[in-house]
């Protein structure tokens, strides 16, 4: 497949359809719930899980990666099989995976400042999502290759984190690649919403939510670092 967006033309849309709005609205609702979960988990022992997992960074990266993949598979299996119970279990796994990670990042901020930090992160993520969505909808081309690029970024990120486990300076490259992977996946998921109009709304909602949540936890880390640098 060509690495250029001009490889295959797709039908251009002008604005979001009601179906598109349902997908993005549903993903936004799931993300809002996840933010609440992060805030609630900060005051629980689960907020210290990162401390143990990331003693060896590659262990933490693999653990969360497996949890996210498992949650997605379970949720999608429940949706396609018409079993709401299984779908709910998958969503719980995803909410906890992102929630525990986010809580582990947020726990280093004073409790009074945490709502502000989460709000600022949400604004940044909303802007990034809007920019990516506008770009995808403005281009009458395929973004299918972004899914492959996202996978390459994730693999490269894991390799960098593995090296960084033993040589810390490389960890920054791992962070950047994983972050890039979620941004590319978000664009890919938005493209699927735009062009795959016969696909399941529920499945596309889950896909967009996972991509947004991945972007959110990375932006949260950047916001925390920025605020710490100003103190």
C-alpha positions, 0 to 999 in steps of 0.5 A: 500500500502506498504511504501517500494519502493520494493512493485511493480517493474516498468520498469527501464529507462536509461536516459530521452526520448524525451517525458520526456525532453518535460515535464521537459523542459516545466516545466522549462520554466514555472518556468523561467517565474515564476521567472521573475514574482516574480522579476517584482512583487517586485516593485508593491503593490502585494509584500506586500500581504504576510505581511497581509496574514501572520499576522496569518500564518495559514491564509496565508498558507490556502490562498496560498494552495487554490490558488495553488489547484484552479489554478491547477484544472482550468488549468487541466480542460482546458487541458482535455477539450481542452479549451486553454482559461481556461487552460491559466486562470489556469496558470495565477492563478498559476503564480500569486500565486507563483509569489506574494509569492516569491515577498513577500519574495524577497522584503526584499533584495536590488533591486540590489541583487535580481537577484543574489538571484533568480539565486542562488535559481535557481541553488540550485533548479536545483541541488535538481531536478536533484538529485531527478530525478536521484534517481527516474530514477535509481530505478526500483520501484514504487514511487506512495506512495510518493504522499501519503507521500507528502499529509501527509506532507502537512497536518502535515505542516498545523497543525503545522502552525495552532499551530505555529500561537499561539506558534511561535516556531512550525512554523519552523516545519510547514515550514519543513513539507511543504517543504518536501511535495513539495520535495516528490511531485516532486519525485512523479511527476517525477515518473509519467513522467517516468512510465505513458507514455500514460498520457498527456504531458501538464498535467504532465508538469503542475504537475512538474511545481507546485512541482518545484515552491513549492520547489523554494519558500521554497529554496528562503526563506532559501537563504534569511535567509542565506544571512541575517545571513552573513551581 
